[in-house]
Amino acid sequence: MNQKKKNPLHQSFGYAVEGIFTGIKKERNMKIHCVIMILVVAAGLICEISWIKWSLCLILFGLILALELVNTAVEAVVDLVTEEKKPLAKLAKDTAAGAVLIAAIMAAITGCIIFIPELVELIERSF
């Protein structure tokens, strides 16, 4: 048996962190998601949302960022395999992008459910 020796655990984490930062640095949509995440965190701090609402936000942040990284990986692998326009390559890229879009839409709806009542309450307290 010819088994390849695995990298040490700390090295594997290093590669993962490098992948996250590369995704943020090179992918426009990843930058957009990060900016929105920062805005949501600011809104959460201003509105003093509950820990349950923070938990929902954190889960959605993780889901969207993870899906965006997977989408980037799918696109990179497809581009590595072929530069030709092929139906299966298009299917792989489009469905990966669609997964991110579905998560982002659901996160936006959840954000409205969380923040609209909070912002209304904040405005009412101000007057």
C-alpha angles and dihedrals in degrees: 000000000000106000119176113230112245121239117255112271094248090054091051090052088049091055091048093051089047088053091052093050092044089052092050093045098046107029120077094202091051089055090050091051091049092051091050090048090054091049091050091049090051091049090048091052093047093047093041092225120198124264089252091057090046088052091053091049092049092049091050092046090053094045095050096043092046092049091048090053091049089048090052091049092050091050092048093050093047091049090048092052099044141006091189123099102255127169093230092049090052091047092052094048096042096047092048090051090046091056090056091047093052091050092047093050092049090047091051091050090048089048090054091049090051102039109033094067090042092052092046090052091047091052092047091052090052093059 
